[in-house]
Amino acid sequence: MIQYIKQTFLFVAVLLLAGSCNKDDYKFGDLTTPGTPVLTLTINGKDATHPNGDGSGTIQLSINSGHAYNYKVDFGDGQTPKTSTVNAYTYTYKHTGIKKFTITVYASGKAGITSTNTVEVEIYRAFTPNPELVSMLTNNGTKKWRVDKDVSGHLGVSSADVFTPAWWAAAPNEKDGLGIYDDIYTFNVNGNVFTHTTHNDLFGKKEYLKDFDPTLTGSGDYTLAGPKAADYTETFGYDGNATEEFITFPVKGHLGLYLGVHKYQVLERTDTHMTLRCVQDPGAWYVKLIAIQ
């Protein structure tokens, strides 16, 4: 009798196990590989004048991949990739200046089967200046500066690999009467407008003053006088990184001697004084400015 019960119990257990196996008969279905992602990339503000965008560093990316259920997007800048079921992204890079990135997209379907594609983007992101620099330069309105002619080293030059005027440092008023000490540099925070009051004379290197008077020949120190050295107005901007600050001009803007350079590194600054440096053959040039309002 006991043997019969054991056999019956074993038979029932086998039936239950067989029924259980039939209920759990899972299938993935057709494991179709997702289509290669078609990537549509738009750079904010890109046009014929701004081929790398408007300076925001922002892009729009859309993805089209048949049979895909989710997407992983690596924007190529070292940040953690974005993973989502959506196929459209707005992304802002954090670099400064113009930089090229490779964007990699992984489109995943059933059972994790993946297709991938890449696209390159070369995008511009404007430098966001320290508010203290903006306040110092513009007084958050309008502020005027001139060469600090009464101090030693208000003009100077050195090799490009040092940051002091080791080759030559001007003595106080050394360039008096040459058309540099009466220049007034006005910075207006509204629209970043720069006005250079020249009083119809400019001092600099003759080979670069051709930017103002293309008829000039020769080289060396020179004072350009007359209508071609008239006052002018243009915009100004900022550039830099975590440790460096620059004041920039797009066309003719400059500070101190005219050297054909339009980018000046800020070495020292207070509310009333600043020391600037630019690089031009044969080395690095310096100018010290003082606020006059």
C-alpha positions as CSV (number, residue, x, y, z in Angstrom):
1,M,0.0,0.0,0.0
2,I,2.8,2.4,0.9
3,Q,4.6,1.6,-2.3
4,Y,1.4,2.4,-4.3
5,I,1.0,5.8,-2.6
6,K,4.6,6.7,-3.4
7,Q,4.2,5.8,-7.1
8,T,0.9,7.8,-7.3
9,F,2.5,10.8,-5.7
10,L,5.5,10.6,-8.1
11,F,3.1,10.3,-11.1
12,V,1.2,13.5,-10.0
13,A,4.4,15.4,-9.5
14,V,5.6,14.6,-13.0
15,L,2.3,15.8,-14.4
16,L,2.4,19.0,-12.5
17,L,6.0,19.6,-13.7
18,A,5.1,19.0,-17.3
19,G,2.1,21.4,-17.0
20,S,4.3,24.0,-15.5
21,C,6.9,23.8,-18.3
22,N,4.1,24.3,-20.9
23,K,2.9,27.5,-19.2
24,D,6.4,29.1,-19.2
25,D,7.1,28.6,-22.8
26,Y,8.5,32.2,-23.5
27,K,9.4,33.4,-26.9
28,F,11.2,36.6,-28.1
29,G,9.6,36.5,-31.5
30,D,11.4,37.9,-34.5
31,L,14.8,39.3,-33.3
32,T,15.1,42.0,-35.9
33,T,18.3,44.1,-35.7
34,P,17.5,47.8,-35.4
35,G,18.3,49.8,-38.5
36,T,21.5,51.9,-38.6
37,P,20.5,55.1,-36.8
38,V,20.0,58.0,-39.1
39,L,21.2,61.1,-37.3
40,T,20.0,64.7,-37.9
41,L,22.1,67.3,-36.2
42,T,21.4,71.0,-35.9
43,I,23.8,73.5,-34.4
44,N,22.0,76.4,-32.7
45,G,22.5,79.7,-34.6
46,K,24.5,78.2,-37.4
47,D,24.4,80.2,-40.6
48,A,26.8,81.4,-43.3
49,T,28.3,84.0,-41.0
50,H,28.4,81.7,-38.0
51,P,29.3,78.2,-39.3
52,N,30.0,76.8,-35.8
53,G,26.9,78.3,-34.2
54,D,25.9,81.3,-32.1
55,G,28.3,80.7,-29.2
56,S,25.7,78.9,-27.0
57,G,27.4,75.5,-27.6
58,T,24.0,73.9,-28.0
59,I,22.9,71.3,-30.5
60,Q,19.7,69.5,-31.4
61,L,20.0,65.8,-32.3
62,S,17.3,63.5,-33.6
63,I,17.6,59.8,-34.3
64,N,15.6,57.6,-36.6
65,S,16.1,53.8,-36.3
66,G,13.6,51.1,-37.3
67,H,12.9,48.5,-34.6
68,A,14.8,50.4,-31.9
69,Y,13.3,50.7,-28.4
70,N,15.9,52.8,-26.6
71,Y,19.0,54.9,-27.4
72,K,22.3,55.6,-25.8
73,V,24.1,58.8,-26.9
74,D,27.7,59.6,-26.2
75,F,28.3,63.3,-27.1
76,G,32.0,62.8,-27.3
77,D,33.0,65.2,-24.5
78,G,33.9,62.8,-21.8
79,Q,30.5,63.2,-20.0
80,T,28.3,60.3,-19.1
81,P,26.3,59.1,-22.1
82,K,22.6,59.8,-22.2
83,T,20.3,56.7,-22.2
84,S,16.5,57.1,-23.0
85,T,13.6,55.8,-24.9
86,V,13.2,59.2,-26.6
87,N,14.9,59.8,-29.9
88,A,15.4,63.6,-29.7
89,Y,18.0,65.4,-27.6
90,T,19.0,69.0,-26.8
91,Y,22.6,69.2,-25.5
92,T,24.9,72.0,-24.5
93,Y,28.7,71.5,-24.5
94,K,30.9,73.1,-21.8
95,H,34.1,73.8,-23.6
96,T,35.3,77.3,-24.7
97,G,36.1,78.3,-28.2
98,I,35.7,76.0,-31.3
99,K,36.1,72.3,-30.8
100,K,35.3,69.2,-32.8
101,F,33.4,66.2,-31.2
102,T,32.4,62.8,-32.4
103,I,28.8,61.8,-31.3
104,T,28.1,58.1,-31.1
105,V,24.6,56.7,-31.0
106,Y,23.6,53.2,-30.0
107,A,20.1,52.1,-31.0
108,S,18.9,49.0,-29.1
109,G,16.0,46.6,-30.0
110,K,14.7,43.3,-28.7
111,A,17.0,41.2,-26.6
112,G,19.5,44.1,-26.5
113,I,20.5,43.8,-30.2
114,T,22.2,47.1,-31.1
115,S,23.1,49.1,-34.2
116,T,25.3,52.2,-34.0
117,N,26.3,55.3,-36.0
118,T,28.4,58.4,-35.5
119,V,28.4,62.0,-36.6
120,E,31.0,64.8,-36.1
121,V,30.2,68.3,-34.9
122,E,32.5,71.3,-34.8
123,I,30.9,73.8,-32.5
124,Y,31.7,77.2,-30.9
125,R,30.9,78.1,-27.3
126,A,31.6,81.6,-26.2
127,F,33.6,82.3,-23.1
128,T,31.5,83.5,-20.2
129,P,33.6,86.1,-18.4
130,N,33.9,86.5,-14.7
131,P,31.4,89.2,-13.6
132,E,34.2,90.9,-11.7
133,L,36.2,91.3,-15.0
134,V,33.1,92.8,-16.7
135,S,32.5,95.2,-13.8
136,M,36.2,96.2,-13.7
137,L,36.3,96.9,-17.4
138,T,32.9,98.6,-17.9
139,N,31.7,99.6,-14.4
140,N,28.6,97.7,-15.5
141,G,27.9,100.7,-17.7
142,T,30.5,102.8,-19.4
143,K,34.1,103.2,-18.3
144,K,37.1,105.0,-19.8
145,W,40.8,104.1,-19.7
146,R,44.2,105.4,-20.9
147,V,47.8,104.3,-20.9
148,D,49.3,104.7,-17.4
149,K,52.1,106.9,-18.7
150,D,53.4,108.1,-15.4
151,V,54.6,104.6,-14.2
152,S,57.6,102.6,-15.2
153,G,56.9,99.7,-17.5
154,H,53.6,101.1,-18.9
155,L,54.8,99.8,-22.2
156,G,57.2,96.9,-22.7
157,V,58.4,93.9,-24.6
158,S,59.9,90.5,-23.8
159,S,60.2,87.0,-25.3
160,A,57.0,85.2,-25.6
161,D,57.8,82.6,-23.0
162,V,58.0,85.1,-20.1
163,F,55.4,87.4,-18.5
164,T,57.4,90.5,-17.6
165,P,58.8,93.2,-20.0
166,A,62.4,91.8,-19.8
167,W,63.7,93.3,-23.1
168,W,62.4,96.8,-22.7
169,A,60.2,98.6,-20.2
170,A,59.3,102.2,-20.9
171,A,60.3,104.9,-18.5
172,P,57.5,107.3,-17.3
173,N,56.4,109.5,-20.3
174,E,59.1,108.0,-22.6
175,K,56.8,108.1,-25.6
176,D,55.4,111.6,-24.9
177,G,54.2,113.5,-28.1
178,L,54.0,110.4,-30.2
179,G,50.2,110.0,-30.2
180,I,49.7,107.3,-27.6
181,Y,49.2,109.1,-24.3
182,D,46.1,111.1,-25.4
183,D,44.2,107.9,-26.6
184,I,41.1,107.1,-24.6
185,Y,39.6,103.6,-24.6
186,T,35.9,103.5,-23.7
187,F,34.1,100.2,-22.9
188,N,30.3,100.1,-22.9
189,V,28.6,97.1,-21.4
190,N,25.5,97.7,-23.5
191,G,26.2,95.7,-26.7
192,N,29.9,95.4,-25.7
193,V,30.8,98.6,-27.7
194,F,34.4,99.8,-27.7
195,T,35.2,103.4,-28.7
196,H,38.8,104.4,-29.3
197,T,39.2,108.2,-29.1
198,T,42.5,108.7,-31.0
199,H,42.6,112.5,-31.4
200,N,43.6,111.7,-35.0
201,D,46.9,110.1,-34.3
202,L,48.0,106.5,-33.5
203,F,51.3,105.1,-32.4
204,G,52.6,101.7,-33.2
205,K,54.6,99.6,-35.6
206,K,54.4,100.9,-39.2
207,E,54.2,97.4,-40.7
208,Y,50.9,96.9,-38.8
209,L,49.5,100.4,-39.1
210,K,48.8,99.5,-42.7
211,D,45.5,98.2,-41.3
212,F,44.6,101.9,-41.0
213,D,46.5,103.2,-44.0
214,P,47.3,100.6,-46.7
215,T,49.6,103.0,-48.5
216,L,52.2,102.8,-45.7
217,T,55.6,101.1,-46.5
218,G,58.4,100.2,-44.3
219,S,58.5,99.1,-40.6
220,G,59.4,100.3,-37.1
221,D,57.9,102.8,-34.7
222,Y,55.6,105.2,-36.4
223,T,52.9,107.8,-35.6
224,L,50.0,107.8,-38.1
225,A,48.3,111.1,-38.1
226,G,45.3,112.6,-39.9
227,P,41.9,111.3,-41.1
228,K,43.1,107.7,-41.4
229,A,43.9,107.7,-37.7
230,A,40.4,109.0,-36.8
231,D,38.3,107.8,-33.9
232,Y,36.6,104.5,-34.5
233,T,34.0,102.3,-32.8
234,E,33.6,98.5,-32.9
235,T,32.6,95.7,-30.5
236,F,34.8,93.9,-28.0
237,G,34.5,90.5,-26.3
238,Y,36.1,88.1,-23.8
239,D,37.9,84.8,-24.1
240,G,39.8,82.6,-21.7
241,N,39.5,79.6,-19.5
242,A,39.6,78.7,-15.8
243,T,43.0,80.4,-15.3
244,E,43.3,83.0,-18.1
245,E,41.2,86.1,-19.1
246,F,41.4,87.9,-22.4
247,I,39.9,91.1,-23.9
248,T,39.3,90.7,-27.7
249,F,38.5,92.9,-30.6
250,P,37.3,91.8,-34.1
251,V,38.9,94.3,-36.5
252,K,41.1,97.2,-35.4
253,G,40.5,97.5,-31.7
254,H,43.7,97.6,-29.6
255,L,45.2,98.9,-26.4
256,G,48.5,100.7,-26.3
257,L,50.9,100.4,-29.3
258,Y,49.2,99.2,-32.5
259,L,50.8,95.8,-33.3
260,G,48.1,94.2,-35.5
261,V,47.0,92.2,-32.5
262,H,43.4,92.1,-31.2
263,K,43.6,89.8,-28.2
264,Y,45.0,90.9,-24.8
265,Q,45.6,88.8,-21.8
266,V,44.7,90.3,-18.5
267,L,47.7,89.8,-16.2
268,E,46.6,92.0,-13.3
269,R,43.5,94.0,-12.6
270,T,41.9,96.2,-10.0
271,D,39.0,98.7,-10.2
272,T,41.4,101.4,-11.4
273,H,44.4,99.6,-13.0
274,M,45.2,96.7,-15.3
275,T,48.2,95.2,-16.9
276,L,47.7,93.5,-20.3
277,R,49.9,91.3,-22.6
278,C,49.6,90.4,-26.2
279,V,51.8,88.2,-28.4
280,Q,53.3,89.5,-31.7
281,D,56.7,89.1,-33.3
282,P,59.3,89.4,-31.9
283,G,57.7,88.4,-28.6
284,A,55.2,89.5,-26.0
285,W,54.1,93.2,-25.6
286,Y,52.8,94.9,-22.5
287,V,50.6,97.9,-21.6
288,K,49.4,99.2,-18.3
289,L,46.1,101.1,-18.3
290,I,44.5,103.4,-15.7
291,A,40.9,104.3,-15.3
292,I,40.0,107.9,-15.8
293,Q,36.4,107.9,-14.6
